[in-house]
Structure formats: C-alpha cells, structure tokens
Amino acid sequence: MRHCIRDDNSFAILRMSYFTHSFEATVALHPVGRYHYTVVYLDPALHDSLPFAQHPRLRIEADIAGVPVKGAWQPAGGRWYLMLPKDGIRKAGLGIGSQVEVAFKVLPQDAVDVPDELTEAIRKNAKARTAWTALSPGKQRALAHMVASAKRDETRQARVDQVMEVLLGRAPLPWLRK
C-alpha cells in the first residue's frame, strides 16, 4: 500500500490517483456482542455509490491518516464500519475520538492474500489444490489469515500443516472444532 507523510503534496496527488474514495471520519468504538472494535464509519453520502447490494461486506484497501488497512466495510444497522488495527492507530498517535482522513479503493471481492509458505504447500499437492479451489474466498481468507497471523516461523509452519490437514480431509475447519 502506498502511504507517506500527510503534508507532502506529491503524496496527496499519488494518493488521489490510487484511492477512489475519501472522506473525513472520527475513530470510534463499535460494540459487537461482548467485544468493542476500533472503527471508522463510512460516510453515508458514499453508501449509494458502492456495490453493497452485491457485496454487503465490501473488501477494500485503505489509508486511515497514514495507517494502511486491508479489510471490509461491515454492515451494522443501515451503516457500514471498517475495523482498524489498534497497534497501527496507536503508533500513529490516534485514538477514540480522533478525526482522520479515510481514503480507500474497492478490491476485487474474490481476492485472497495467501502467505508464501501456504502457497508452496498447496502447489505441491494436487488434492490440496483441488480442495483449496473448492473453498469460498472467505474460507480461503480465514485459513490464509490463520497462517499469516503467526509471529514465529515454527508457529507459521505448524499452521500450514494444520491447513493442509484440513484440505486433505483429515481435519475439520479450525472454527468447527470442539
């Protein structure tokens, strides 16, 4: 993702050409059950210009006051929110109530970022490739995130092995385990 220091005029031009939508927002807490997420809400003026009828959870790439974010506009009672990375927001000196500029573009909705280790393991096994292709993009993203979110190499490899067990039919999807 392209981002830079906000007061650089050349960056503003680059950012305008890369992102297709922008607006001002306030960083807020959004309650979901017992959890509270750090979010920005989509400007209601943009609701009708985006394909929410086809994609209620619209995948995007964004720049929130210089913090890169890949995620989705999530529906909530007639409006949409984007979850923000707490560490990135904190490192940028932002918090609940901060006014931020939000710039984003809509991503291909079936796109999945797959970690190299998982790509290589799937590539080497025809049965795993077939099973991976049969999964929905959402399930692929969930499995890819499980691997990508590991901090240590050993954990990443263990998670690749877990995903392979799922793809080979020897284990259930991780979120279905009891």
Salt bridges, closest charged atoms under 4 A:
ASP63 OD1 - ARG15 NH2 2.92
ASP87 OD1 - ARG90 NH1 3.20
GLU101 OE1 - ARG6 NH1 3.64
GLU101 OE2 - ARG15 NH1 2.75
ASP113 OD2 - LYS70 NZ 2.88
GLU117 OE2 - ARG156 NE 2.61
GLU120 OE2 - ARG123 NH2 2.51
GLU154 OE1 - ARG152 NE 3.76
GLU165 OE2 - ARG170 NH2 3.04
